[in-house]
Amino acid sequence: MLFPTLEFGLFFMLVFGISWTLSDRLDLRKLFLLGVSYFFYGFWDWRFLALLFASSCINYLAGLALSYERRSAGRKWIVATAIVANLAILGFFKYFGFFVTSISEVLVAVGLARDIPLLNIILPIGISFFTFQGISYVIDIYRDDIKPVRNPLDLFLYISFFPQLVAGPIVRASDFLPQLNVRPKLTSETVSFGFLLILVGLFKKVVVASYLATEIVDDVFSMPDAYSSLDLYFAAHAFVVQIYCDFSGYSDIAIGVAALLGYTFKKNFDRPLSASSLQELWQRWHISLTSWLRDYLYRPLKGAKRGKSHMYRNLVITMMVAGLWHGAAWTFIIWGTLQGLMLIGERWLKGEVRQQQRDADENAVPMSERSPLLRAAAQVSRIPMFGWIVTLNAFALTSVFFRAADLSTVSAYFYGLLQFTMSPEVFTPFVAILIFGSIAAQFRSPETLVQYARTLRKLKPMTAGVFMGLALLTIEMIGPDGVAPFIYFQF
């Protein structure tokens, strides 16, 4: 059941109406929302409802066990068992085929070919998201950051709440669980902001992401050797805009739908394509995942406290895991590794410039006698957009690994880029408007949407309803035919 469809619209209208009639009966409301969430997930494939139920049971029981066990060794054993169980489920469904195939290829390469049985495993939708939510719940209890829930309805609804179930954002238990035991309120501010987020998300997905996919990205990445270097260059940037609009569009809709049901999710994207450094970009891109990896992987490795070499190592490990989280393929692993290496290079360069700057200032070294690095940094500082240009291009070109079907496609893509042919076929004015217009919109004030919501709230209900209807109709009319699944459904 896709968000931008009539069937979801009818489903949500029914859920919206009934849920608010139950606003004074919290347990009954939670039971209803749990039921419709399981219906929503089962709409994709009812066979995986048992998997969702099992994941919820594992984490609920682990939380209860931690509440009774006070010995340090016992608590470590419980949390380790829960993490292993969660990752075993994720690993089997998402990575079994990849690892078996990789082992088979290694055996063939060394002359030890074996017939290793392969299983045709279907990837359950949303498994990466609800697995990470369950792990964070158990770890937060272990750290005494939250208390375990006693009512199973709370934990089961937290794991399966339908707005964010299949493609995030990854919601923290500490943010969501307290909201379940407070009577929800539906205010004009909530309604206007929720509807506006849904409209923005639909426009990003149905118009921008869909057109970029059909007009340039899908064709170029399917046969890169058939296109000019200019088409390849802009197709990489088009893909970055496409995946941003696709995923942030889903997040906007999810956050808006949750708001209309009385629940608050944190933002998942914060204008990342306007970032002037890779570190800043990753702080703004898929915030729920990057903050999860920071809190539950990078910081526990304690690299920053053991010197730069450990910090750099852990950056690479964290970004490799980020790549592997996105998909079971070498292209994703290489993409994550490249992100880690670029973050290391950026941090080293900034640190080196700061250190040399301090030394030069302390010794009153004139600019003409300073190192080439400092002189270059001084020149770059005079060009405010330099950092943004480098960041956007580095992110777009490495995203070729993320989008390409395999390494041979990557090889053909970069080979074509290096031919420096300038005869565009699919980089049309329409595509240019979509790319540059979407990037330019990233430089708006972060308060713009809030201001629009305030304006919408001031309208009379009938006027606001007409506006919403016309906006939805316009999006439907200008978007291409059909609705492609959101990209992050495969993760």
HUMO-V307469 format. One record per pair of residues at least 12 apart in sequence whose ideal C-beta (glycine too) atoms are under 8 Angstrom apart, sorted by the first residue. I is the first residue (numbers start at 1). GAP is how many residues later the second one is. If there is no record, write none. Layout:
i:I gap:GAP
i:I gap:GAP
This chain:
i:1 gap:39
i:1 gap:42
i:1 gap:43
i:2 gap:481
i:2 gap:483
i:2 gap:484
i:3 gap:198
i:3 gap:199
i:3 gap:202
i:3 gap:247
i:3 gap:250
i:3 gap:254
i:3 gap:483
i:4 gap:198
i:4 gap:201
i:4 gap:202
i:4 gap:479
i:5 gap:478
i:11 gap:25
i:11 gap:29
i:12 gap:245
i:15 gap:18
i:15 gap:21
i:15 gap:246
i:16 gap:244
i:16 gap:245
i:18 gap:14
i:19 gap:13
i:19 gap:14
i:19 gap:242
i:19 gap:243
i:20 gap:164
i:20 gap:166
i:20 gap:242
i:23 gap:160
i:23 gap:161
i:23 gap:163
i:23 gap:239
i:24 gap:159
i:26 gap:154
i:26 gap:155
i:26 gap:157
i:27 gap:124
i:27 gap:126
i:29 gap:155
i:30 gap:123
i:30 gap:124
i:30 gap:127
i:30 gap:150
i:31 gap:122
i:33 gap:124
i:33 gap:128
i:33 gap:129
i:33 gap:228
i:34 gap:119
i:34 gap:122
i:34 gap:123
i:34 gap:126
i:36 gap:126
i:37 gap:120
i:37 gap:123
i:37 gap:124
i:37 gap:125
i:37 gap:128
i:38 gap:14
i:38 gap:122
i:40 gap:122
i:40 gap:125
i:41 gap:84
i:41 gap:85
i:41 gap:119
i:41 gap:121
i:41 gap:124
i:41 gap:125
i:44 gap:81
i:44 gap:122
i:45 gap:77
i:45 gap:79
i:45 gap:80
i:48 gap:76
i:48 gap:77
i:51 gap:38
i:51 gap:42
i:51 gap:73
i:51 gap:76
i:52 gap:72
i:52 gap:78
i:52 gap:107
i:52 gap:108
i:53 gap:103
i:54 gap:35
i:55 gap:31
i:55 gap:34
i:55 gap:75
i:55 gap:76
i:55 gap:79
i:55 gap:104
i:56 gap:78
i:56 gap:99
i:56 gap:100
i:56 gap:103
i:56 gap:104
i:58 gap:24
i:58 gap:27
i:58 gap:28
i:58 gap:76
i:59 gap:23
i:59 gap:27
i:59 gap:75
i:59 gap:76
i:59 gap:78
i:59 gap:79
i:59 gap:96
i:59 gap:100
i:60 gap:89
i:60 gap:92
i:60 gap:95
i:60 gap:96
i:62 gap:16
i:62 gap:17
i:62 gap:19
i:62 gap:20
i:62 gap:76
i:62 gap:79
i:63 gap:74
i:63 gap:75
i:63 gap:78
i:63 gap:85
i:63 gap:86
i:63 gap:92
i:64 gap:84
i:64 gap:86
i:65 gap:13
i:66 gap:12
i:66 gap:13
i:66 gap:72
i:66 gap:75
i:66 gap:76
i:66 gap:82
i:67 gap:74
i:67 gap:80
i:67 gap:81
i:75 gap:67
i:76 gap:66
i:78 gap:64
i:79 gap:59
i:79 gap:60
i:79 gap:63
i:82 gap:52
i:82 gap:53
i:82 gap:56
i:83 gap:52
i:83 gap:55
i:83 gap:56
i:86 gap:45
i:86 gap:48
i:86 gap:49
i:86 gap:52
i:87 gap:44
i:87 gap:48
i:89 gap:38
i:89 gap:42
i:90 gap:37
i:90 gap:38
i:90 gap:41
i:92 gap:29
i:93 gap:28
i:93 gap:29
i:93 gap:30
i:93 gap:31
i:93 gap:34
i:94 gap:29
i:94 gap:33
i:94 gap:34
i:94 gap:234
i:95 gap:229
i:95 gap:233
i:96 gap:23
i:96 gap:25
i:97 gap:21
i:97 gap:22
i:97 gap:24
i:97 gap:231
i:98 gap:230
i:98 gap:231
i:99 gap:229
i:100 gap:16
i:100 gap:17
i:100 gap:18
i:101 gap:17
i:103 gap:13
i:104 gap:12
i:123 gap:367
i:125 gap:41
i:125 gap:364
i:126 gap:39
i:126 gap:40
i:126 gap:41
i:126 gap:363
i:128 gap:197
i:128 gap:363
i:129 gap:35
i:129 gap:36
i:129 gap:37
i:129 gap:38
i:129 gap:39
i:129 gap:41
i:129 gap:362
i:130 gap:29
i:130 gap:30
i:130 gap:35
i:132 gap:38
i:132 gap:157
i:132 gap:160
i:133 gap:25
i:133 gap:26
i:133 gap:37
i:133 gap:38
i:133 gap:39
i:133 gap:40
i:134 gap:25
i:135 gap:161
i:136 gap:34
i:136 gap:36
i:136 gap:37
i:136 gap:156
i:136 gap:159
i:136 gap:160
i:137 gap:18
i:137 gap:21
i:137 gap:36
i:139 gap:157
i:140 gap:32
i:140 gap:33
i:140 gap:34
i:145 gap:29
i:146 gap:27
i:146 gap:28
i:146 gap:31
i:149 gap:28
i:154 gap:23
i:154 gap:26
i:154 gap:27
i:155 gap:22
i:157 gap:23
i:158 gap:13
i:158 gap:15
i:158 gap:18
i:158 gap:19
i:158 gap:22
i:161 gap:15
i:161 gap:97
i:161 gap:102
i:163 gap:90
i:163 gap:91
i:163 gap:92
i:163 gap:94
i:163 gap:95
i:163 gap:98
i:163 gap:102
i:164 gap:90
i:164 gap:94
i:164 gap:101
i:166 gap:323
i:167 gap:80
i:167 gap:83
i:167 gap:87
i:167 gap:319
i:167 gap:321
i:167 gap:322
i:167 gap:324
i:168 gap:82
i:168 gap:83
i:168 gap:86
i:168 gap:100
i:168 gap:118
i:168 gap:120
i:168 gap:121
i:168 gap:320
i:169 gap:82
i:169 gap:85
i:169 gap:86
i:169 gap:96
i:169 gap:97
i:169 gap:99
i:169 gap:117
i:169 gap:118
i:169 gap:119
i:170 gap:118
i:170 gap:119
i:170 gap:122
i:171 gap:94
i:171 gap:117
i:175 gap:89
i:175 gap:90
i:175 gap:91
i:176 gap:87
i:176 gap:89
i:179 gap:83
i:179 gap:84
i:179 gap:85
i:184 gap:77
i:184 gap:78
i:184 gap:79
i:185 gap:77
i:186 gap:74
i:186 gap:76
i:188 gap:269
i:189 gap:264
i:189 gap:265
i:189 gap:268
i:190 gap:69
i:190 gap:70
i:190 gap:72
i:191 gap:69
i:191 gap:266
i:192 gap:261
i:192 gap:262
i:192 gap:264
i:192 gap:265
i:192 gap:272
i:193 gap:63
i:193 gap:66
i:193 gap:256
i:193 gap:257
i:193 gap:260
i:194 gap:61
i:194 gap:62
i:194 gap:63
i:194 gap:65
i:194 gap:66
i:195 gap:61
i:195 gap:65
i:195 gap:261
i:195 gap:273
i:196 gap:60
i:196 gap:253
i:196 gap:256
i:196 gap:257
i:196 gap:260
i:197 gap:55
i:197 gap:56
i:197 gap:58
i:197 gap:59
i:197 gap:62
i:197 gap:252
i:198 gap:54
i:198 gap:55
i:198 gap:58
i:198 gap:59
i:199 gap:269
i:199 gap:272
i:199 gap:273
i:199 gap:276
i:200 gap:49
i:200 gap:52
i:200 gap:249
i:201 gap:47
i:201 gap:48
i:201 gap:49
i:201 gap:50
i:201 gap:51
i:201 gap:52
i:201 gap:53
i:201 gap:55
i:202 gap:47
i:202 gap:51
i:202 gap:270
i:202 gap:273
i:203 gap:46
i:203 gap:272
i:204 gap:41
i:204 gap:42
i:204 gap:44
i:204 gap:45
i:204 gap:48
i:205 gap:40
i:205 gap:41
i:205 gap:44
i:205 gap:45
i:205 gap:48
i:205 gap:281
i:206 gap:269
i:206 gap:270
i:206 gap:273
i:206 gap:277
i:207 gap:268
i:207 gap:271
i:207 gap:272
i:208 gap:33
i:208 gap:34
i:208 gap:37
i:208 gap:226
i:208 gap:230
i:209 gap:33
i:209 gap:34
i:209 gap:36
i:209 gap:37
i:209 gap:40
i:210 gap:269
i:210 gap:270
i:210 gap:273
i:210 gap:274
i:211 gap:219
i:211 gap:223
i:211 gap:268
i:211 gap:269
i:212 gap:26
i:212 gap:27
i:212 gap:29
i:212 gap:30
i:212 gap:33
i:212 gap:219
i:212 gap:222
i:212 gap:223
i:213 gap:29
i:213 gap:271
i:214 gap:266
i:215 gap:211
i:215 gap:213
i:215 gap:215
i:215 gap:216
i:215 gap:219
i:216 gap:15
i:216 gap:18
i:216 gap:19
i:216 gap:22
i:216 gap:210
i:216 gap:211
i:216 gap:215
i:217 gap:18
i:217 gap:21
i:217 gap:22
i:217 gap:25
i:217 gap:186
i:219 gap:207
i:220 gap:12
i:220 gap:15
i:220 gap:206
i:221 gap:14
i:221 gap:18
i:221 gap:182
i:221 gap:183
i:221 gap:184
i:221 gap:188
i:221 gap:192
i:222 gap:183
i:224 gap:185
i:224 gap:188
i:224 gap:189
i:224 gap:192
i:225 gap:187
i:225 gap:190
i:225 gap:191
i:227 gap:189
i:227 gap:198
i:227 gap:199
i:228 gap:188
i:228 gap:191
i:228 gap:193
i:228 gap:194
i:228 gap:195
i:228 gap:196
i:228 gap:197
i:229 gap:187
i:229 gap:188
i:229 gap:189
i:229 gap:190
i:229 gap:191
i:229 gap:192
i:229 gap:193
i:230 gap:191
i:230 gap:192
i:230 gap:193
i:230 gap:194
i:230 gap:197
i:231 gap:193
i:231 gap:194
i:231 gap:195
i:231 gap:196
i:232 gap:181
i:232 gap:184
i:232 gap:185
i:233 gap:184
i:234 gap:190
i:234 gap:193
i:234 gap:197
i:234 gap:198
i:234 gap:201
i:235 gap:191
i:235 gap:192
i:236 gap:160
i:236 gap:161
i:236 gap:163
i:236 gap:164
i:236 gap:167
i:237 gap:155
i:237 gap:159
i:237 gap:198
i:238 gap:193
i:238 gap:196
i:238 gap:197
i:239 gap:157
i:239 gap:160
i:239 gap:161
i:239 gap:163
i:239 gap:164
i:240 gap:33
i:240 gap:152
i:240 gap:155
i:240 gap:156
i:240 gap:159
i:241 gap:32
i:241 gap:193
i:241 gap:194
i:241 gap:197
i:241 gap:198
i:242 gap:245
i:243 gap:156
i:243 gap:159
i:243 gap:160
i:243 gap:244
i:244 gap:25
i:244 gap:28
i:244 gap:29
i:244 gap:41
i:244 gap:194
i:245 gap:193
i:246 gap:240
i:246 gap:241
i:246 gap:242
i:247 gap:22
i:247 gap:39
i:247 gap:239
i:247 gap:240
i:247 gap:241
i:248 gap:20
i:248 gap:21
i:249 gap:237
i:250 gap:236
i:250 gap:238
i:251 gap:16
i:251 gap:17
i:251 gap:18
i:255 gap:12
i:255 gap:13
i:266 gap:21
i:266 gap:22
i:267 gap:20
i:268 gap:18
i:268 gap:19
i:268 gap:20
i:269 gap:15
i:269 gap:16
i:269 gap:17
i:269 gap:18
i:270 gap:13
i:270 gap:14
i:270 gap:17
i:270 gap:176
i:271 gap:13
i:271 gap:171
i:271 gap:172
i:271 gap:173
i:271 gap:175
i:272 gap:12
i:272 gap:13
i:272 gap:170
i:273 gap:119
i:273 gap:165
i:273 gap:166
i:273 gap:169
i:274 gap:114
i:274 gap:165
i:274 gap:168
i:274 gap:169
i:275 gap:113
i:275 gap:116
i:276 gap:111
i:276 gap:112
i:276 gap:115
i:277 gap:69
i:277 gap:110
i:277 gap:114
i:278 gap:61
i:278 gap:64
i:278 gap:65
i:278 gap:68
i:278 gap:113
i:278 gap:116
i:278 gap:117
i:279 gap:64
i:279 gap:67
i:279 gap:68
i:280 gap:111
i:281 gap:110
i:281 gap:114
i:282 gap:57
i:282 gap:61
i:289 gap:33
i:289 gap:36
i:290 gap:32
i:293 gap:25
i:293 gap:28
i:293 gap:29
i:294 gap:24
i:297 gap:20
i:297 gap:21
i:297 gap:24
i:298 gap:16
i:298 gap:17
i:298 gap:20
i:301 gap:13
i:301 gap:16
i:301 gap:17
i:303 gap:12
i:308 gap:40
i:308 gap:43
i:312 gap:32
i:312 gap:35
i:312 gap:36
i:315 gap:25
i:315 gap:28
i:315 gap:29
i:315 gap:32
i:316 gap:21
i:316 gap:24
i:316 gap:25
i:316 gap:28
i:317 gap:23
i:318 gap:22
i:319 gap:17
i:319 gap:18
i:319 gap:20
i:319 gap:21
i:319 gap:24
i:320 gap:13
i:320 gap:16
i:320 gap:17
i:320 gap:20
i:321 gap:15
i:322 gap:14
i:322 gap:17
i:323 gap:12
i:323 gap:13
i:323 gap:14
i:323 gap:16
i:324 gap:12
i:325 gap:166
i:326 gap:76
i:326 gap:165
i:327 gap:163
i:327 gap:164
i:329 gap:77
i:330 gap:77
i:331 gap:70
i:331 gap:71
i:331 gap:73
i:331 gap:74
i:331 gap:75
i:331 gap:76
i:331 gap:79
i:332 gap:69
i:332 gap:70
i:334 gap:67
i:334 gap:73
i:335 gap:63
i:335 gap:64
i:335 gap:66
i:335 gap:67
i:338 gap:60
i:338 gap:63
i:339 gap:59
i:342 gap:52
i:342 gap:56
i:352 gap:21
i:353 gap:20
i:353 gap:21
i:353 gap:24
i:356 gap:14
i:356 gap:15
i:356 gap:17
i:356 gap:18
i:357 gap:17
i:357 gap:20
i:360 gap:14
i:392 gap:47
i:397 gap:20
i:400 gap:13
i:400 gap:14
